[in-house]
Amino acid sequence: MKGEEVEEIIKELEKLIPRVRLYGMLEEIKWLEASGRISHTLANWVRRMQKIGFRPIIGIKKGVIKAIGIKAGAKDIPTALFHQFEAKTKQFRNQGKKIRVAITHGDNLKGAQKLKELIEKNLKNNEVVFINLIDNVLGVLVGPDTLILAWCEIT
């Protein structure tokens, strides 16, 4: 996109937005509870689920970040996110499409690197373009050890 006008870049980004998927998992739900984003009752329900190996997956649905599913047998967050990503990208990978991935974390570089390694080692046609620390605005809501994976198929 070198040398292109700002308007052209914005048009390209607007075409890309609907194709971007995002999945995330939180280690501890207390941060969402403390911010008032979820009720105390719901937070307790999530804690009980986590104790028996179920973890909620957050994602984007109709432009809003919310719970989009539950992962059973979630040994750890990087492995659970990898399995979610693997299942959701299977169709694209079978079509030979390349998938670009970005990983962000709440002070969980070790988990982010493990997720990157799982993707690069086990799946073809993927490019992890960066790993970064989540920004403060979102980080204060999701807390430490959160992992978020965003991806888009490249046409």
TAPE-V831219 format. One line per field, one symbol per residue. phi: phi as a letter, one per 20 degrees, with the letter a starting at -180 (. if undefined). psi: psi as a letter, one per 20 degrees, with the letter a starting at -180 (. if undefined). A space follows every 10 residues. Layout:
phi=???
psi=???
This chain:
phi=.fmefgffff ffffffgfee dccbcdfcfg ffffenfcff ffffffgfff fdndcfdead clndebfdrc demfgbfgff fgfffgffdg ffffemfecd ccccbelcff ffffffffff fdcemcceea cbefffffgf eenfmfcccd bbfee
psi=jpjqqghggg gghhhhgiip qppqpqhpih hhghijhqrh ghghgggggh hjjppqpqap oljpprpirp oqkngrgggg hghggggiig gghhijqqpp qppqqmllhg gghggggggh hiprkqoohr prpqrhghhh hhrqjqpppq qpqp.
